[in-house]
Amino acid sequence: MSVFVTIVTGVSVFLIGQLVMRMIIEPATDLKKEMGSITNTFLERAGGENMVSCDAETSTVLKKHAAKLMQGLWTIPWYNRTRHVFGLPGSESVIQSARDLNTIAKSIDDLIEMSNSGKVNSMEREDSHNIAKTIGDAMRSLSENLGALVFLSTVTRFLDEDSAAKDSSDLPSK
């Protein structure tokens, strides 16, 4: 009888462990990877200090990132409770970040459409400046909500702070 109980207990522990891993740990890890992938996309496609390159491929990639963020949010059970364990942002921050990514993608699509129309007048120039401002604002919001490093200056500042912390830790103590 004790052998049977040991086997049932072992199988139960294994199944519960697999359930936790597949339903909570793996989706949380995937969401963290996606957040890193968003940072990677912005750094690869940097079009300037506060800008991203404006092409159809970038727009498509940003829309996919937004969809994957939302997927990650909804696949992790009890997200608002488990997010603390994995260091994930709050659900409102994830939702706002998905909105920001879609705003940036839509703005890129608008700029491409304006460029393809062939008409350049003062109204379109003003519109393109407004669109560029919208992209910059969305990138700032994304950076704040997701903690993603989307600006080159943010990365430089982050690296400078990291090296300053290392330098101060290298100083001999008195």
GIRA-V414070 format. One record per residue. N is the residue number from 1. RES is the residue in one letter. PHI is phi in whole degrees, -180 to 180 (* if undefined). D_FIRST is the distance of its C-alpha to the first C-alpha in Angstrom with 2 decimals. Layout:
n = [N & N]
res = [RES & RES]
phi = [PHI & PHI]
d_first = [D_FIRST & D_FIRST]
This chain:
n = [1 & 2 & 3 & 4 & 5 & 6 & 7 & 8 & 9 & 10 & 11 & 12 & 13 & 14 & 15 & 16 & 17 & 18 & 19 & 20 & 21 & 22 & 23 & 24 & 25 & 26 & 27 & 28 & 29 & 30 & 31 & 32 & 33 & 34 & 35 & 36 & 37 & 38 & 39 & 40 & 41 & 42 & 43 & 44 & 45 & 46 & 47 & 48 & 49 & 50 & 51 & 52 & 53 & 54 & 55 & 56 & 57 & 58 & 59 & 60 & 61 & 62 & 63 & 64 & 65 & 66 & 67 & 68 & 69 & 70 & 71 & 72 & 73 & 74 & 75 & 76 & 77 & 78 & 79 & 80 & 81 & 82 & 83 & 84 & 85 & 86 & 87 & 88 & 89 & 90 & 91 & 92 & 93 & 94 & 95 & 96 & 97 & 98 & 99 & 100 & 101 & 102 & 103 & 104 & 105 & 106 & 107 & 108 & 109 & 110 & 111 & 112 & 113 & 114 & 115 & 116 & 117 & 118 & 119 & 120 & 121 & 122 & 123 & 124 & 125 & 126 & 127 & 128 & 129 & 130 & 131 & 132 & 133 & 134 & 135 & 136 & 137 & 138 & 139 & 140 & 141 & 142 & 143 & 144 & 145 & 146 & 147 & 148 & 149 & 150 & 151 & 152 & 153 & 154 & 155 & 156 & 157 & 158 & 159 & 160 & 161 & 162 & 163 & 164 & 165 & 166 & 167 & 168 & 169 & 170 & 171 & 172 & 173 & 174]
res = [M & S & V & F & V & T & I & V & T & G & V & S & V & F & L & I & G & Q & L & V & M & R & M & I & I & E & P & A & T & D & L & K & K & E & M & G & S & I & T & N & T & F & L & E & R & A & G & G & E & N & M & V & S & C & D & A & E & T & S & T & V & L & K & K & H & A & A & K & L & M & Q & G & L & W & T & I & P & W & Y & N & R & T & R & H & V & F & G & L & P & G & S & E & S & V & I & Q & S & A & R & D & L & N & T & I & A & K & S & I & D & D & L & I & E & M & S & N & S & G & K & V & N & S & M & E & R & E & D & S & H & N & I & A & K & T & I & G & D & A & M & R & S & L & S & E & N & L & G & A & L & V & F & L & S & T & V & T & R & F & L & D & E & D & S & A & A & K & D & S & S & D & L & P & S & K]
phi = [* & -68 & -66 & -63 & -64 & -63 & -66 & -63 & -63 & -62 & -65 & -63 & -63 & -61 & -65 & -65 & -61 & -65 & -62 & -63 & -64 & -74 & -93 & -121 & -67 & -63 & -62 & -66 & -65 & -63 & -66 & -63 & -62 & -64 & -62 & -66 & -66 & -64 & -58 & -60 & -60 & -66 & -72 & -67 & -108 & -62 & -110 & 144 & -59 & -121 & -141 & -125 & -62 & -106 & -138 & -62 & -64 & -61 & -58 & -64 & -62 & -66 & -64 & -66 & -61 & -61 & -64 & -70 & -62 & -66 & -61 & -62 & -62 & -87 & -91 & -91 & -66 & 52 & -51 & -65 & -90 & -83 & -61 & -65 & -65 & -101 & 68 & -92 & -70 & -63 & -62 & -63 & -67 & -67 & -63 & -64 & -64 & -64 & -62 & -61 & -62 & -68 & -64 & -63 & -62 & -63 & -65 & -63 & -60 & -64 & -64 & -64 & -62 & -64 & -67 & -75 & -69 & 80 & -94 & -126 & -134 & -64 & -66 & -67 & -63 & -64 & -61 & -66 & -67 & -64 & -66 & -62 & -65 & -61 & -63 & -61 & -64 & -66 & -67 & -64 & -62 & -60 & -62 & -71 & -77 & -100 & 75 & -81 & -89 & -105 & -112 & -61 & -67 & -65 & -64 & -61 & -62 & -62 & -67 & -63 & -65 & -65 & -70 & -66 & -66 & -66 & -61 & -70 & -78 & -79 & -67 & -69 & -85 & -93]
d_first = [0.00 & 3.82 & 5.40 & 5.18 & 6.41 & 8.71 & 10.02 & 10.73 & 12.31 & 14.29 & 15.54 & 16.49 & 18.38 & 20.07 & 21.17 & 22.50 & 24.29 & 25.86 & 26.90 & 28.61 & 30.22 & 31.56 & 32.68 & 34.05 & 34.50 & 36.03 & 38.46 & 39.54 & 40.19 & 42.10 & 44.22 & 45.06 & 46.07 & 48.23 & 49.97 & 50.76 & 51.97 & 54.34 & 55.82 & 56.18 & 57.98 & 60.48 & 61.20 & 61.64 & 63.91 & 65.86 & 69.30 & 70.67 & 69.84 & 68.52 & 68.32 & 66.23 & 67.75 & 68.82 & 67.87 & 65.96 & 63.10 & 62.55 & 62.59 & 59.94 & 57.71 & 58.01 & 57.10 & 53.95 & 53.05 & 53.54 & 51.27 & 48.53 & 48.80 & 48.29 & 45.41 & 43.72 & 44.35 & 42.79 & 39.75 & 38.36 & 36.46 & 37.69 & 40.45 & 42.33 & 39.29 & 37.91 & 41.37 & 41.70 & 38.73 & 40.36 & 43.97 & 45.01 & 48.10 & 48.02 & 47.86 & 51.56 & 52.50 & 50.62 & 52.32 & 55.71 & 55.20 & 54.57 & 57.75 & 59.63 & 58.61 & 59.76 & 62.98 & 63.71 & 63.03 & 65.28 & 67.97 & 67.87 & 68.24 & 71.22 & 72.86 & 72.42 & 73.95 & 76.88 & 77.40 & 77.37 & 79.83 & 82.54 & 84.22 & 84.67 & 86.41 & 86.29 & 83.93 & 81.39 & 81.74 & 81.01 & 78.03 & 76.71 & 77.06 & 75.17 & 72.42 & 72.24 & 71.97 & 69.17 & 67.29 & 67.85 & 66.70 & 63.54 & 62.81 & 63.25 & 60.95 & 58.35 & 58.61 & 58.18 & 55.32 & 53.23 & 54.24 & 55.26 & 58.08 & 60.46 & 63.78 & 65.06 & 66.44 & 63.03 & 61.53 & 64.46 & 64.15 & 60.38 & 60.99 & 63.87 & 61.77 & 58.97 & 61.46 & 63.16 & 59.89 & 59.30 & 62.88 & 62.58 & 59.38 & 61.24 & 63.91 & 63.76 & 62.88 & 65.48]
